[in-house]
Every structure is written in C-alpha cells, then in structure tokens.
Amino acid sequence: MDHKSRGYPIRVGLFYGQEPSGHSSAARAIADFFPAPVIEPVFLNLSEIYPNLGSLVAKAYLEMLNKTPALWDYVYDNDLVALAAKGLKTAVLPYYSKKLAEVLRKKNLSAMVATHAFTAMLLAKRETQGGARQTPLFAVLTDFYAHVYWPAKGVDLYFSPGRTADTGLRTNGVAQESIIHTGIPVRKEFLLQEDPRQKRKELGLSPNLFTVLIAGGSKGLGDIPLAVKTLKPFLGRMQMIVMCGENKKLSGGLEKKFGGTRHLRIVGSFTDYPADNYKAADIVISKAGGVTIAESMALNKPMVLFSPYPGQENRNTRFLTKNRLAEFAEDPAQLSAIVDKFLHNPGALSPLRANIAAAAKPHAASDIAARITERLLPGRNKRV
C-alpha cells in the first residue's frame, strides 16, 4: 500500500494534563500500539495549547492535596461544584477556543485522544471553521470511577475500565453505546512477566529475599517516608525498592535519613521504564493511582494501598478492596501487620494473585489503539 498517496500517516493527537504523569504514560501506552505506517501519534499537554494553564491546574491540584485534602475530596465529585465548573467553562472557553482551533489546524490532526478529564472537557468544546466536521475525540479513563467532570457531549467514544466507571459516565449523560470496556492502558514493558528472582539478580539485589516496592507514581507522592520508616525494622527479612519519581525533595530526604541502609534501594530519579523494579517485587505498596494499579495488575503483583489521596484514589481503594484485589493499610500499624503476614506466609498472596489474574486487562492499550485505528481508516465506519 502507498501510504503517502492515500493520506497516511493519519495524525492523532494524544492530550494529557502534564508530563510526566499517569495520564501521559497512558497516552504513550496507546501510542505504542498504533500501526506505525498508518497512525502517527502527536503528544500534546495542556501547556502547549494554553501556556501557564496546564502548570496552573497541576499546581493548584497538588497544593490542594497537600494542604487541604478534605477540600479536594469535596470538590472531586460534587454535583454543585461541577455545575459551577460547567458554567465557568461556558464563560471562559470561548476565550480559548480560537487558540485551540489554531493548534489543531497547525498539527493537522485527524483525531484526538484525551486521557485526562479536564483536557477532555476543553477539547469537547472545540470549535470548527467554516462548518467543517469536528475532529473526532476519544476519551480514556485512568481510574476505576468516572467523576462528574467527564463531559457527556463532544466525545465520540469512551474507553472505560469497567462497569463501575460506566455508571458514572451514564450519570453524566453519556450513552452506553458510546462506552467500550478496555481497562486502563499500560506500556508494553508491563506485558511481559519475568521471574522475580532473576530480575532481582539483574538489578543487583538479593535474589532470594522477599522484595517490597514502594511507588509514588511519576511525582513521588504519598507518605513514602512514613512507609519506609514503618518497614525499616523488617529489612534483612526482606528488601525494599523505593521509587521517588521526579520528586527530588523526597529522594534527597530519604538519602539523608536512610542512605546506605542495607537492603534498601532508593531510586532517586524519574525513569521512563520502571517495569524492571515492578518485576523484581513480590508486593507493591502505593497510594492507589489508577495507572500504578493497572501496571501492578498487568504484572500480577499484589498491592498494599497506603496513604491514598482523597478523591479518585480513595475511590480506587474502595474498588480494589471491595473486589479483593488489594489490601488496604489505614495506618502504619496496619501496614506493618500486613507486610509481616506476607513475610511469615508468602502463600497468603496466592488468593490475591488469583483475583488479580482474573480481573487484569493488560492489553487495554492495544485494544484502544485497535478501536481508534479501525474508526479512522477510510471506508470503515465513517460516522465516528
């Protein structure tokens, strides 16, 4: 096939809130599976479209989580706040719509994929020029619940983790026929399960020691110092890997307090390829971010959820514990007791692994990419 003469490659924009983040990782996971001769992925974060807006939203989010978490829990899924946000959106977005239309024209995009609710909300109100048909928009959820900010109109197709998220989307006004169950997309490196002992050996760790991975996502969030302090007495019976993401303050603080501690490895910088550390672990301790959960489940790694943030992470925690897919430690004493239980009886992990294997959707990214490609190919389902 002469791709150039037939209008290939088709340029598809993948939009997310900021880089790095779980949302950007999900976007890149989908792009991993686009057929190269047919689809050309174009990565865009909010800052490229609206200078200062993306960083402002991210900063406000992190400040609210760190200083007033109860307020974020209230704002996260509150109908009254959502109604006000929609009114603000109607008032403010006309100011941004010309800039958005300009970016879309310059990038020559044939479709758009949003992995972030705020980004989807902005794109759903996009304008067209001269009565032209709107560029198709696909939305990808990266948490197990759909909150009130996911738009009902302007999105051609939603890719959902499952029925729990569907309920939220339908409450927002999204038609069920516009929702496809795929799961949360993860990068290709999380699709290949490897022997943990061999992986530990490759990483220079003790191959036969029970291994705990503490992960805080790309930003190194959650009460990681407290988790390390709580589990430090178990070192020797186990070993720890602590991933700090791009959080230099966290990694510096851990190095100052725990640097040189035997059986404790601090990964002090962000890595685009974290899967090796997951593959080396027996369990993962994390704060319940959706993409981290999906990555752990893809590798069939049992999780202990600790210090989840209000809003989506609290809801993710409820989903996982209700479905017996993870353990939840409400405080350091519970975290210590859970880890001690697994150290005494590693066989206690087997029921969790069985449940995870039944529920995991490791091929979500390839399924999403295939669906989008099918929709965009000429002669195939022209009406998206």
HUCOR-V104825 format. One record per pair of residues at least 12 apart in sequence whose ideal C-beta (glycine too) atoms are under 7 Angstrom apart, sorted by sequence separation. I is the first residue (numbers start at 1). J is the second residue. D is the distance in Angstrom with one decimal. If there is no record, write none. Layout:
i | j | d
I | J | D
I | J | D
This chain:
i | j | d
228 | 240 | 6.8
242 | 254 | 6.3
254 | 266 | 5.1
284 | 296 | 4.7
305 | 317 | 5.0
14 | 27 | 3.9
124 | 137 | 6.4
166 | 179 | 5.4
214 | 227 | 5.4
255 | 268 | 6.7
123 | 137 | 5.4
214 | 228 | 6.6
228 | 242 | 6.0
196 | 211 | 6.8
251 | 266 | 6.2
305 | 320 | 6.7
14 | 30 | 6.6
27 | 43 | 6.5
139 | 155 | 4.8
158 | 174 | 6.1
14 | 31 | 6.0
137 | 154 | 6.3
141 | 158 | 7.0
144 | 161 | 5.1
251 | 268 | 3.5
278 | 295 | 6.3
284 | 301 | 4.9
286 | 303 | 6.2
288 | 305 | 4.8
137 | 155 | 5.3
138 | 156 | 6.2
141 | 159 | 6.8
224 | 242 | 6.4
278 | 296 | 6.5
283 | 301 | 6.6
120 | 139 | 4.6
137 | 156 | 5.6
138 | 157 | 5.0
139 | 158 | 5.0
140 | 159 | 4.7
141 | 160 | 5.5
145 | 164 | 6.0
146 | 165 | 4.5
150 | 169 | 6.2
160 | 179 | 5.1
162 | 181 | 5.7
212 | 231 | 6.6
283 | 302 | 5.1
284 | 303 | 4.9
285 | 304 | 4.8
286 | 305 | 6.7
287 | 306 | 6.7
136 | 156 | 4.8
141 | 161 | 5.8
144 | 164 | 5.6
145 | 165 | 6.0
152 | 172 | 4.9
158 | 178 | 5.8
160 | 180 | 6.7
279 | 299 | 6.2
281 | 301 | 5.9
283 | 303 | 6.9
287 | 307 | 5.4
288 | 308 | 3.9
24 | 45 | 6.9
138 | 159 | 6.8
144 | 165 | 6.1
147 | 168 | 6.4
152 | 173 | 3.3
157 | 178 | 5.8
158 | 179 | 4.7
159 | 180 | 5.6
160 | 181 | 5.6
278 | 299 | 5.4
283 | 304 | 6.1
285 | 306 | 5.5
287 | 308 | 4.9
305 | 326 | 5.4
12 | 34 | 6.9
100 | 122 | 6.9
104 | 126 | 6.9
146 | 168 | 3.1
150 | 172 | 5.6
152 | 174 | 5.1
160 | 182 | 7.0
161 | 183 | 5.7
244 | 266 | 6.7
287 | 309 | 6.3
290 | 312 | 6.9
304 | 326 | 6.9
112 | 135 | 5.8
114 | 137 | 6.6
145 | 168 | 5.6
146 | 169 | 4.6
157 | 180 | 6.5
159 | 182 | 4.7
161 | 184 | 5.4
240 | 263 | 6.8
244 | 267 | 6.2
278 | 301 | 6.0
293 | 316 | 6.2
303 | 326 | 4.1
304 | 327 | 4.8
305 | 328 | 4.7
306 | 329 | 4.8
111 | 135 | 6.2
141 | 165 | 5.3
148 | 172 | 6.3
220 | 244 | 4.2
239 | 263 | 4.0
240 | 264 | 5.0
241 | 265 | 5.0
242 | 266 | 5.0
243 | 267 | 4.6
244 | 268 | 5.4
246 | 270 | 4.0
289 | 313 | 6.4
302 | 326 | 7.0
101 | 126 | 6.7
110 | 135 | 6.9
111 | 136 | 4.5
112 | 137 | 4.9
113 | 138 | 4.8
114 | 139 | 5.1
115 | 140 | 4.6
220 | 245 | 3.7
242 | 267 | 6.5
245 | 270 | 5.2
288 | 313 | 4.1
304 | 329 | 5.7
19 | 45 | 5.3
96 | 122 | 7.0
100 | 126 | 5.6
101 | 127 | 5.0
109 | 135 | 5.8
114 | 140 | 7.0
146 | 172 | 7.0
212 | 238 | 5.8
214 | 240 | 6.3
219 | 245 | 5.2
220 | 246 | 6.7
224 | 250 | 6.2
228 | 254 | 6.5
235 | 261 | 6.7
241 | 267 | 6.5
287 | 313 | 5.9
290 | 316 | 5.9
12 | 39 | 5.5
14 | 41 | 5.6
18 | 45 | 5.4
111 | 138 | 6.8
113 | 140 | 6.3
115 | 142 | 5.9
124 | 151 | 4.1
210 | 237 | 7.0
211 | 238 | 6.7
216 | 243 | 6.8
218 | 245 | 4.7
219 | 246 | 6.5
220 | 247 | 2.9
235 | 262 | 6.7
236 | 263 | 6.1
293 | 320 | 6.8
9 | 37 | 6.6
10 | 38 | 6.3
14 | 42 | 6.9
17 | 45 | 6.6
18 | 46 | 6.8
97 | 125 | 6.7
101 | 129 | 6.3
121 | 149 | 6.1
210 | 238 | 4.2
211 | 239 | 5.3
212 | 240 | 5.0
213 | 241 | 4.8
214 | 242 | 4.7
215 | 243 | 4.7
216 | 244 | 6.9
217 | 245 | 5.9
218 | 246 | 6.3
219 | 247 | 5.9
225 | 253 | 6.5
235 | 263 | 4.4
288 | 316 | 4.4
8 | 37 | 6.4
9 | 38 | 6.0
10 | 39 | 5.4
11 | 40 | 5.0
12 | 41 | 5.8
13 | 42 | 4.8
14 | 43 | 5.3
15 | 44 | 5.1
16 | 45 | 5.6
17 | 46 | 5.7
93 | 122 | 6.8
97 | 126 | 6.8
124 | 153 | 6.4
125 | 154 | 6.3
209 | 238 | 5.9
214 | 243 | 6.9
216 | 245 | 5.9
225 | 254 | 6.6
235 | 264 | 6.1
288 | 317 | 4.8
306 | 335 | 5.5
8 | 38 | 5.6
9 | 39 | 5.9
10 | 40 | 6.9
12 | 42 | 6.7
14 | 44 | 6.9
97 | 127 | 4.5
117 | 147 | 6.8
120 | 150 | 6.4
121 | 151 | 5.2
124 | 154 | 2.9
209 | 239 | 4.6
211 | 241 | 6.8
213 | 243 | 6.9
220 | 250 | 4.5
228 | 258 | 6.2
325 | 355 | 5.4
9 | 40 | 3.8
11 | 42 | 5.5
13 | 44 | 5.5
104 | 135 | 6.1
118 | 149 | 6.9
120 | 151 | 6.0
124 | 155 | 5.7
243 | 274 | 6.3
304 | 335 | 6.7
324 | 355 | 5.1
325 | 356 | 5.8
89 | 121 | 6.4
93 | 125 | 4.8
117 | 149 | 4.6
117 | 150 | 5.2
206 | 239 | 5.8
3 | 37 | 5.1
205 | 239 | 6.0
243 | 277 | 6.0
304 | 338 | 5.4
325 | 359 | 5.9
3 | 38 | 6.9
120 | 155 | 6.3
18 | 54 | 5.5
89 | 125 | 6.9
241 | 277 | 5.2
323 | 359 | 6.6
17 | 54 | 6.3
241 | 280 | 6.7
17 | 57 | 6.7
18 | 58 | 4.8
241 | 281 | 6.6
17 | 58 | 6.3
142 | 184 | 5.3
140 | 185 | 6.5
50 | 96 | 6.0
302 | 349 | 5.1
50 | 99 | 6.7
49 | 99 | 6.7
302 | 352 | 4.1
49 | 100 | 6.0
302 | 353 | 6.2
218 | 270 | 6.1
300 | 353 | 5.5
49 | 103 | 5.2
209 | 263 | 6.8
302 | 356 | 6.8
300 | 356 | 5.3
206 | 263 | 7.0
300 | 357 | 5.6
227 | 285 | 5.8
283 | 342 | 6.3
297 | 356 | 5.2
205 | 265 | 6.9
300 | 360 | 6.9
57 | 118 | 6.2
297 | 359 | 7.0
298 | 360 | 5.9
297 | 360 | 4.1
85 | 149 | 6.7
213 | 277 | 5.7
222 | 286 | 6.9
298 | 362 | 3.8
42 | 107 | 5.6
213 | 278 | 6.2
222 | 287 | 3.4
82 | 148 | 3.9
221 | 287 | 6.3
42 | 109 | 6.5
82 | 149 | 6.1
213 | 281 | 3.7
79 | 148 | 6.0
211 | 280 | 5.7
212 | 281 | 6.5
215 | 284 | 6.1
77 | 147 | 4.4
211 | 281 | 5.0
212 | 282 | 6.9
216 | 286 | 7.0
76 | 147 | 6.1
77 | 148 | 5.6
211 | 282 | 5.2
212 | 283 | 5.7
213 | 284 | 4.9
214 | 285 | 4.7
215 | 286 | 4.7
216 | 287 | 6.3
210 | 282 | 5.3
213 | 285 | 7.0
217 | 289 | 4.7
46 | 119 | 6.2
203 | 276 | 6.4
212 | 285 | 6.2
205 | 280 | 6.3
217 | 292 | 5.6
199 | 276 | 6.3
203 | 280 | 5.6
215 | 292 | 5.8
227 | 306 | 5.7
199 | 279 | 4.5
200 | 280 | 4.6
199 | 280 | 4.3
30 | 113 | 6.4
196 | 279 | 6.5
189 | 273 | 5.8
196 | 280 | 5.7
222 | 306 | 7.0
223 | 307 | 4.0
190 | 275 | 5.2
194 | 279 | 4.9
196 | 281 | 6.9
222 | 307 | 4.7
27 | 113 | 6.7
189 | 275 | 3.9
196 | 282 | 6.4
27 | 115 | 4.9
26 | 115 | 4.4
23 | 115 | 4.4
23 | 116 | 4.4
13 | 107 | 6.0
11 | 107 | 6.6
13 | 109 | 4.4
11 | 108 | 5.5
12 | 109 | 6.7
15 | 112 | 6.1
11 | 109 | 5.2
12 | 110 | 6.5
15 | 113 | 6.8
11 | 110 | 5.7
12 | 111 | 4.8
13 | 112 | 4.5
14 | 113 | 4.9
15 | 114 | 4.8
16 | 115 | 5.0
17 | 116 | 4.3
10 | 110 | 4.7
13 | 113 | 7.0
16 | 116 | 4.9
12 | 113 | 6.4
17 | 118 | 6.4
17 | 119 | 6.0
230 | 332 | 4.2
16 | 119 | 6.2
15 | 119 | 4.7
186 | 291 | 7.0
190 | 295 | 5.0
230 | 335 | 5.3
234 | 339 | 6.3
238 | 343 | 6.0
184 | 290 | 5.5
193 | 299 | 5.7
226 | 332 | 6.2
230 | 336 | 5.5
237 | 343 | 5.6
184 | 291 | 6.3
191 | 298 | 6.5
193 | 300 | 6.5
15 | 123 | 6.3
186 | 294 | 5.1
190 | 298 | 4.3
227 | 335 | 6.5
231 | 339 | 6.0
186 | 295 | 5.0
190 | 299 | 5.9
234 | 343 | 6.6
184 | 294 | 3.7
183 | 294 | 6.8
186 | 298 | 5.0
26 | 140 | 6.0
26 | 142 | 5.1
23 | 142 | 6.1
22 | 142 | 5.7
212 | 339 | 6.7
210 | 343 | 5.8
210 | 346 | 6.7
144 | 290 | 6.7
143 | 290 | 4.0
142 | 290 | 4.3
142 | 291 | 5.5
30 | 185 | 5.3
32 | 187 | 6.2
164 | 319 | 6.0
29 | 185 | 4.0
32 | 188 | 5.0
29 | 186 | 5.4
26 | 184 | 6.8
29 | 187 | 4.7
26 | 185 | 4.8
28 | 187 | 6.5
25 | 187 | 6.6
147 | 312 | 6.9
145 | 312 | 6.6
143 | 312 | 4.4
145 | 315 | 4.2
144 | 315 | 6.8
191 | 362 | 5.5
143 | 315 | 6.9
144 | 316 | 5.3
190 | 362 | 6.8
143 | 316 | 5.7
145 | 319 | 6.9
144 | 319 | 4.2
186 | 362 | 6.6
183 | 361 | 2.6
186 | 364 | 7.0
182 | 361 | 6.6
185 | 364 | 4.6
186 | 365 | 6.3
184 | 364 | 5.8
185 | 365 | 3.6
183 | 364 | 3.4
182 | 364 | 4.5
185 | 368 | 5.8
182 | 367 | 4.6
182 | 368 | 5.2
180 | 371 | 6.3
22 | 217 | 6.1
22 | 218 | 6.8
21 | 218 | 5.5
20 | 218 | 4.0
159 | 368 | 4.9
20 | 246 | 6.5
140 | 368 | 6.3
156 | 384 | 4.7
76 | 310 | 6.6
138 | 372 | 5.8
76 | 311 | 3.4
76 | 312 | 6.7
73 | 310 | 3.4
72 | 310 | 5.0
73 | 311 | 5.7
72 | 311 | 5.5
136 | 375 | 7.0
69 | 309 | 6.7
70 | 310 | 6.9
69 | 310 | 4.7
65 | 309 | 5.3
136 | 384 | 4.2
20 | 270 | 6.0
113 | 372 | 6.8
111 | 372 | 6.7
26 | 291 | 5.8
111 | 376 | 5.6
25 | 291 | 5.4
110 | 376 | 6.2
22 | 289 | 5.4
22 | 290 | 6.3
22 | 291 | 3.4
22 | 292 | 7.0
33 | 365 | 5.3
32 | 365 | 6.2
33 | 366 | 4.2
39 | 373 | 5.9
30 | 365 | 5.1
34 | 369 | 5.2
38 | 373 | 6.4
29 | 365 | 4.0
33 | 369 | 3.7
30 | 368 | 5.2
35 | 373 | 6.3
30 | 369 | 5.2
34 | 373 | 6.6
12 | 372 | 6.9
10 | 376 | 5.3
